Structures are given as structure tokens and as C-alpha cells.
């Protein structure tokens, strides 16, 4: 015979204070667990969204990031004339040779000595069509031949002089902010864009850092990769853009996941001990009830399962509460350093249904671990001793 769950539910109501404290302890652990994983999830999502499966990113052979790459103009012209490049509505190839520079900028409202590294990307006019996730939200695109820039959406409110119409100084000269763009939450939203031919001279660059083009046939990536990497005139590595940016997120993403596990594991120990104390107290106070259950013919395994279920119920309440505590952080923008290029990237916490489910499962595991030994003691309690208790 199985002991009904209603018996456990009534028992929890009779011990509201200890039950509430245990549930809150589990809730706090679950909230931190979900929050840390949402941080890693948001960072990974921002970089994954940066690339497109339709685009190809070309870097110098051996370069593991745009910052360490270099492509001279002759190579860029050869790449731009490739047969695998799609053409836009105007009949021109959809290819953008780009410069990539990291500059220090003072944060908004802070001392000018407090700075963050920001990416300045020099692009061609075709970049706005090659990257189909780019949308100008305010203002207009920079005009050719002018010292004009466009700032990413997540730059706003974080750095001085980044509003449309303001003037931002870097590289020894002023730049007029003429637009603000969004990029579907990707890492591009943490960058400053301008015309490559305007940016290269002020940064004393003679080469591009990367070249991005739209594939005529998205399924022909391997063919394009083989053709370009075996071309004797070129010394390049060819990447599918989406895969390249996804790889950029792996190192920091894994570090954040490890931190989430380590921090929450330490906190979980306290929550588990709380569950152990609560359930031991329940066993001690309900010894006569346990004796009655055993006398009525309930198997010790049923008693064990009943107390485990009770501990799991407390954990489920804590897990749901923890998920509710963590849910409001979804969409909150924060920033960290992208270790691939040492620049700051802004991204939003991303709480998904899968993370909420993981938090609930984690809570149940804590409850079962915390309730096992008290439940085992209840199941092995001699009837005579239980009656005396």
C-alpha cells in the first residue's frame, strides 16, 4: 500500500514556519542558479545571433579573431570577385571588407579615467545589406567621405556622447553620431560603425581585418571554403559566420556555467542541511504516526517514499518560488568582457523555459538528497520505539 500525498500535504501545513524557511532557502539557491545560467545563456545568445548562416567570414590564415587578422587590399579585391558571392538588388556584389579596432571610451556619468573597451568597425556601404539583422532605429546611415558614425543600440545610456546628433571624439578627431542601429540583440549592438575608408587612415591601418560576404547559394559553403583556402594568391581561413561567432562564446560561456555550478553547489549544501533538519524534526515529532502506519501494514518502503515525497513537495514549492524570483531579471542588460577580443559586450539576461525547468529539477534534487536520511530513519524506526516516542 502507498501512503496518500494528502497526508504529506497536511503535515506541511502543521509545520508552517520550518517548512517556509526550508522552502525559502531552496528558493534562493534556485534563483541564483537560474540567474547565473541566464547570464551565460544571454552572452552565448548575443554572439550566436551576431552571425548568419548565409554569410561567410574570411580572416587571415591562423587568426582566431578579427582583432588578430589582416587582409591586404589586393587579397580583398580577389575575394570580392569570387563567383560564390551573391549580388544585391543594385547588381553589386554583397561583400564588405572591414576594419576592426578596439578603443577605450569613458562610461556615462563616470570619471573619464574609468573606461571600457569598445569595438569600432569600419564597414563598406554593402555591410548594411550583407548583415540582414541590422536595422537603423534612429537617424540615417553614415554618408561616404564624412566623419560620421552609427552606434549600436546597447551603447545608448552606457557611454557619453553616443546620442544621435552628438559628437564623439576618438582617434584624435571628432565623429558625428548620425544614427543608432539594432541587430536583433547581437554583439553588433555593442559596436560603433563607420565608413572603413574614413577609419583606416586615422587608425593608421593599411589592411582590413576581415571580409564578409553573402553566399549566392547558402548550401555551397564547403565549396566556397575549399576554393578560397586553396587559392595560391590568398592566405586565408574561411568560416561560416554563424559558426565563427558561436565559437567565440564558448570560453566565457563555459566559465560562467562552471561558476554557476560552483556557487550554487556551495549554497545548495546549506539548503540541503536545512531540508535535513526540517525532515528530522518531522520524523521526531511524528514517531507515533509512523508507528501507526507500520502497524496498519504499510511497508517501510512506503514510509520512506512518503517522507521523500514530503521533502520533494517542500523543494517544489521552493523551486517555483525561486523561478518567480529569477524571472524578472529576464531582459535586464548587463555587460562583460569578450575574451576573444578584450572588448566589452552588452547583452541581456535570458531566462528560458528550459532554465526554469532546470531550476525546478535542481530544487527537487536538493529536496530528495536532504530528505533521504530522515526518510530512511523513519522507515527503519522500530514500532515499539516509535510508540514510546
Buried (B, 14 or more C-beta within 10 A) or exposed (E): EEBEEEEBEEBBEEBEEBBBBBBBBBBBBBBBBBBBBBBBBBBBBBBBBBBBEBBBBBBBEEBBBBBBBBBEEEBBEBBBEBEBBBEEEEEEBBBBBBBBBBBEBBBEEEEEEEBBBBBBBBBBBBBBBBBBBBEBEBBEBBEEEEBBBBBBBBBBEBBBBBBBEEEBEBBEEEBBBBBBBBBBBBBBBBBBBBBBEBBBEBBEBEBBBBBBBBBBEBEBBEEBBEBBBEBEEBBBBBBBBBBBBBBBBEEBBEEBBEBBBEBBEEBBBEBBEBBBBBBBEBBEEBBEBBBBBBEEEBBBEBBBBBBBBBBBBBBBBBBBBBBEBBBEBBEEBEBBEBEBBEBBBBBBBBBBEEBBEBBBEBBBBBBBBBBBEBBBBBBEBEEEEBBEB
